């Protein structure tokens, strides 16, 4: 058991030594700040701002990929979604997890398969 702890400690020390130059380089770059900075509750000065977002029919069609019409009331949040990121507009996992057919046109069963 003692041998395992010595090996783990050595491995962690080596990883830290290898990571230090990258950490130092990231901190030393001028003009590069952290995403949140020292005031995460404030938007950084000069950060881009979305002033107008009008979803076109292609955006709505993509958001409703795999949803059978009429869209259920639970999807009304799309009307007010705006330009905020939502995972609902992007493909999830392929294969068995592709419930909305993002990866193929063939309908897939959501029933549990015997394995």
C-alpha positions as a printed Julia matrix, in Angstrom:
115×3 Matrix{Float64}:
   0.0    0.0     0.0
   2.86   2.35    0.83
   4.26   1.84   -2.67
   1.0    3.07   -4.24
   1.05   6.32   -2.27
   4.69   6.97   -3.18
   3.89   6.37   -6.85
   0.87   8.68   -6.74
   2.84  11.42   -4.99
   5.64  11.16   -7.56
   3.14  11.29  -10.42
   1.42  14.36   -8.98
   4.78  16.11   -8.51
   5.77  15.4   -12.12
   2.4   16.65  -13.41
   2.76  19.87  -11.4
   6.28  20.45  -12.71
   5.09  19.92  -16.29
   2.1   22.24  -15.81
   3.99  25.15  -14.23
   5.36  26.65  -17.49
   1.84  26.66  -19.0
   0.35  28.26  -15.9
   3.07  30.9   -15.79
   2.65  31.65  -19.5
  -1.12  32.12  -19.1
  -0.65  34.53  -16.2
   2.12  36.55  -17.86
   0.33  37.37  -21.13
  -0.51  41.08  -21.14
  -4.09  42.03  -21.91
  -5.42  38.55  -21.25
  -7.74  38.47  -18.27
  -9.93  35.93  -16.66
 -13.44  35.43  -17.98
 -15.04  36.63  -14.76
 -12.15  38.81  -13.62
 -12.21  40.15  -10.1
 -15.86  41.21  -10.34
 -17.82  38.27  -11.79
 -21.09  40.11  -11.22
 -20.07  42.84  -13.71
 -19.73  42.55  -17.46
 -16.15  43.4   -18.51
 -15.74  46.76  -20.19
 -15.5   46.37  -23.96
 -17.17  42.94  -23.98
 -19.36  42.33  -27.04
 -23.06  42.97  -26.59
 -25.93  41.46  -28.58
 -28.23  44.37  -29.31
 -30.86  42.68  -31.45
 -31.77  39.04  -31.92
 -34.56  38.08  -34.24
 -34.84  34.32  -34.67
 -35.43  33.43  -38.3
 -37.48  30.4   -39.41
 -34.27  28.35  -39.88
 -33.34  28.94  -36.19
 -36.79  27.82  -35.05
 -36.73  24.77  -37.35
 -33.34  23.76  -35.92
 -34.57  24.26  -32.37
 -37.56  22.02  -33.08
 -35.57  19.26  -34.82
 -37.16  15.92  -34.01
 -40.23  17.45  -32.32
 -43.53  16.3   -33.78
 -45.96  19.1   -34.66
 -47.77  20.63  -32.97
 -44.98  21.57  -30.58
 -45.97  20.96  -26.95
 -46.62  23.87  -24.62
 -43.46  23.01  -22.69
 -41.44  24.37  -25.62
 -42.91  27.87  -25.42
 -39.66  28.96  -23.78
 -38.24  29.11  -27.32
 -40.38  32.19  -27.97
 -38.43  34.07  -25.29
 -35.08  32.29  -25.62
 -33.3   35.16  -27.29
 -29.6   34.77  -28.03
 -28.86  32.89  -24.79
 -27.1   29.56  -25.18
 -29.32  26.54  -24.68
 -28.33  22.91  -25.17
 -31.8   22.35  -26.62
 -30.63  23.83  -29.94
 -27.67  21.47  -30.3
 -27.31  17.73  -30.89
 -26.92  15.5   -27.88
 -25.38  12.05  -27.91
 -25.47   9.76  -30.93
 -26.95   6.27  -31.2
 -29.37   5.21  -28.5
 -29.33   8.73  -26.99
 -30.29  10.47  -30.23
 -33.96  10.87  -29.31
 -34.54  13.78  -31.69
 -32.75  12.24  -34.72
 -30.02  14.89  -34.98
 -27.56  12.34  -36.34
 -29.8   10.39  -38.72
 -33.14  10.61  -40.46
 -34.16   7.1   -39.42
 -36.48   7.03  -36.4
 -34.9    5.22  -33.49
 -36.58   3.31  -30.74
 -36.28   4.72  -27.26
 -37.26   1.35  -25.79
 -34.58  -0.35  -23.77
 -32.84  -2.95  -25.85
 -31.82  -6.3   -24.38
 -28.08  -6.3   -23.83
